[in-house]
Amino acid sequence: MAEKTVFQYFDDLDGAALDVEDLQTVEWSWRGAAYHFDTSTAHFEDIEAGRVSVAELLTKSFRTNRRPRVLLDARVGPSMSAGPTRAPGRRTRIGEMRLWALENKHAGVGKRGRLSKTVIAAYNRAH
């Protein structure tokens, strides 16, 4: 005996049946939580035009397990490094180098930005 499975999509905003050609799957996030919903092209245009409130979208959407990348990076703990860490006091030392370079009138040194290798080498020789 043959078996046939038919998938039917429904608009999460109003419950109406959707054709596959009219299906719009929307993924979005709000205050650190990720959501998704399926809707029609007409409703999608209403959403983009601002005619559907965030409150309605929140009640009609499904929360996903995915977290936005920004939150993942913000929650990195000691076992998961987000990258190399700076030695304590490095900013203070660079500030001292910058002040020294400005007082000694080294070219190309401003109040902000990187210090050139030449300026750093001159500072190290002087100290």
N, C-alpha and C positions, 0 to 999 in steps of 0.2 A: 504494500500500500504506500502511495506517495504522500508526502506531507509538505504543505506549503505554509511558510510563515510570512505574514504580512505585517509590516510596520506602519502604524498610523501616527502622525505627529499632530499635536494640539498646541494652540497658542496659549502660553502660560498667562498672558494678560487677560484674555476673555474666554478661554476654553474652546474656541472654535477650531474645527479640523483644519489642518494646513496641508497644502500640496507641497511636495518636496521642493519644487521650483520656487515656492514662495517662502520657504523656511529661512529664517535669520536666527542664528545662534549668537547670543550676545554674552560676552564675558566682561565683567566689570568688578571694581572693588570699591568699598566704602569703609572708611575708618579702620583700615587694616584687615578687613575680611574680604575674601573673594566670593563672587556670586556668578551665576549664569542663568539664562532663561532662553526659551525658544519663542519666537514671535513672527508675525507676518511682516512683509516689506512695508505695508501701510503703517502698522504700529511702530516699526523701526523709524520711519520718517517722522512720526509724531514725537518719539523720544528725542531724536536729534534736534527737532525744532523746539524742544522744551515744553511740550504740551502734556507730558506725563511726569508726575511728581516723583521725587526720589522715594518718598514714603510708599507710594504704590509699587514702585520697582522693588523695594525691599520686601514687601509682603508677598509679591508674586515670584520672586527669584529663589533659586536653590543655592544654599551655601556650599562652596566646594572646600576641599581639604587644602588646596593650594594657598599659600600665603604670598603676598607680593614680595619681591626680592628685597625691597628696602627694609622691610621688617626682619627678614632673615639676617641681613647684614647687621642690623642694629642689635640682634640678640646673640651674636657670636660670643661664645664663652671661652674660657681658657683652653679648652681642649680643641676648639675649632678656630684657628687663627684667620683673621680677615686679611692678613698680609704682614709684612715686616713692621715691627714696632720701633719707635724712636727711643733713643737713650734719654733718660730724664735730664732735663736742663739743656737740651740741645738748642731750643729756641732762645734761651737766655744767652747762650754762647754766641749764636748767630747775631743776636741783637748787639752784643758787645763788639763783635767783629764789625758790624755795620757802623756803629757809633765811632769806633776807632778809625775806620776807613773814611768816614765823612770828616772827622776832625783832622785827618792827615791828607785831605783833599785828593783822594784816589778817584780817578776818572770812572764814570759809568756807574756810580753807586747812588742809589736813590733811597727813599724812605721805605720802599717795599720792593719785593722781587728777589730773585736769586743773586747771590754774590758770585763773582767770577773766581775761577781757580787762582788767578793772579792775586786778587785781593786776599783770599784765604791764605795763600802761601806767604804773602807779605806780612799778614797778621801773625802767622805762626813763627816767622823769623824774628819778629819784633818782641814776641813774648816767649 
